Amino acid sequence: MLEKYMEEQNLVTTVLQKSLKNDKLVQAYLFSSDDIDYIYKYAKDFSKDIISLSGLPSETLENIYKRIDKDEYTELKVVEPDGNTIKKSQLIELQNSVSTKPVEANKIIYIIKNCEKLNSSSANCILKFLEEPEDDIIAILEIYSKYHSQVFQGFSY
């Protein structure tokens, strides 16, 4: 899925594709850009590539991809700001929702949009969650910054 980003995001896409090919995924990724819609699409396509490694039949994968596109895939969780902030209660709800093992694929992926809107309480909550990673959960954190250029910046840790 990431091939379509090669021209605009060569470095980030190359690094992520190499990690997928070598099965060297990390527990969390940080995507930053001044175009939040673009990085959300990129994050969803990256999620599809992660799920494609699960060994599921192609018909099942195609069904999952369609549900991801419609934001209906239950093993891809998305957290968005509730008003002006992302609240601690949202992250506790997220943690509870990913506490079970994945059913359809081998990973549960969650995307937190607009991480710059975490308040101190919610930031501490997500940090604790990130410090105790589980093998079958992958986080994608998105930061919107008007100070970044149009070029998408991707980081992992």
C-alpha positions in Angstrom: 0.0 0.0 0.0 2.9 2.4 0.7 4.2 2.2 -2.9 2.0 5.1 -4.0 3.9 7.4 -1.5 7.4 6.6 -2.9 7.6 9.7 -5.0 6.6 12.2 -2.3 7.9 10.3 0.7 10.8 8.2 -0.5 12.9 8.0 2.6 10.1 7.3 5.1 8.4 4.9 2.8 11.7 3.0 2.0 12.5 2.7 5.7 8.9 1.4 6.6 8.9 -1.0 3.6 12.2 -2.4 4.7 11.0 -2.9 8.2 7.9 -4.7 6.9 10.0 -6.9 4.5 12.4 -7.9 7.3 9.6 -8.3 9.9 11.3 -5.7 12.1 8.3 -3.7 13.2 8.5 -1.6 16.3 5.8 -0.9 18.9 5.2 2.7 18.1 5.6 5.2 15.2 5.4 8.9 15.2 4.2 10.7 12.1 4.4 14.5 11.9 3.1 16.8 9.2 1.2 20.0 8.5 -1.3 17.9 6.6 -3.2 15.7 9.1 -5.4 14.2 6.4 -2.4 13.0 4.5 -0.7 11.4 7.4 -4.0 9.7 8.4 -4.3 8.2 5.0 -0.6 7.2 5.1 -1.1 5.6 8.6 -4.1 3.6 7.3 -2.1 2.4 4.3 0.8 1.5 6.6 -1.7 -0.4 8.8 -2.9 -2.4 5.7 0.7 -3.3 5.0 1.2 -4.5 8.6 -2.0 -6.6 8.4 -0.9 -8.1 5.0 1.9 -9.8 6.9 -0.6 -11.9 8.9 -0.8 -14.6 6.3 -4.5 -14.3 5.7 -6.1 -15.2 2.4 -6.2 -12.4 -0.2 -10.0 -12.3 -0.1 -10.0 -11.8 3.6 -7.3 -9.1 3.3 -9.3 -7.2 0.7 -12.3 -7.2 2.9 -10.2 -5.9 5.8 -8.7 -3.2 3.6 -12.2 -2.0 2.6 -13.2 -1.8 6.2 -10.1 0.1 7.0 -10.9 2.6 4.3 -14.4 3.1 5.7 -13.0 3.3 9.3 -15.0 0.1 10.2 -12.2 -2.4 10.9 -12.5 -3.3 14.6 -8.8 -4.1 15.1 -7.7 -0.6 14.0 -8.6 1.9 16.7 -8.6 5.6 16.2 -8.5 8.2 18.9 -9.3 11.9 18.0 -9.4 14.9 20.2 -12.7 15.3 22.1 -13.1 19.0 21.7 -9.7 20.8 22.1 -7.9 17.9 23.9 -7.4 14.2 24.0 -8.7 13.2 27.4 -7.3 10.6 29.8 -10.6 8.8 29.7 -10.3 8.3 25.9 -6.9 6.6 26.4 -8.1 4.4 29.2 -11.0 3.4 26.9 -8.4 2.7 24.2 -6.3 0.6 26.6 -9.4 -1.4 27.6 -10.4 -2.0 23.9 -6.9 -3.4 23.0 -6.6 -5.6 26.0 -7.9 -8.6 24.1 -5.9 -10.5 21.5 -6.5 -9.8 17.8 -9.2 -12.0 16.3 -8.9 -11.4 12.5 -5.2 -10.6 12.0 -2.1 -10.9 14.1 -2.0 -7.2 15.2 -4.2 -4.6 16.8 -3.2 -1.1 15.6 -4.2 2.1 17.1 -3.8 5.6 15.7 -3.9 8.7 17.9 -4.6 11.7 15.8 -3.4 15.2 16.8 -1.2 14.1 19.6 -0.2 17.7 20.2 -3.6 17.9 21.9 -2.8 15.5 24.7 -3.1 17.2 28.0 -0.6 16.4 30.8 -2.9 13.7 32.3 -3.6 12.0 29.0 0.1 12.3 27.9 1.2 10.5 31.1 -1.4 7.8 30.5 -0.3 7.1 27.0 3.4 7.1 28.0 2.7 4.5 30.6 0.9 2.4 27.9 3.8 2.8 25.5 6.4 1.9 28.1 4.8 -1.5 28.6 4.3 -2.7 25.0 2.6 -5.9 23.9 3.9 -7.8 20.9 0.5 -7.7 19.1 -0.2 -4.0 19.5 1.2 -1.2 17.3 0.8 2.5 18.0 0.8 5.2 15.4 0.9 8.7 16.9 0.1 11.6 14.6 1.2 15.1 15.3 -0.1 18.1 13.3 2.3 20.9 13.2 1.8 24.0 11.1 5.6 24.5 11.4 6.5 21.4 9.4 6.9 21.7 5.7 4.6 19.8 3.3 7.0 16.9 3.5 5.8 14.2 5.8 8.2 13.2 8.6 8.0 9.7 10.0 9.8 8.4 13.1 9.7 5.1 15.0 11.0 4.1 18.4 
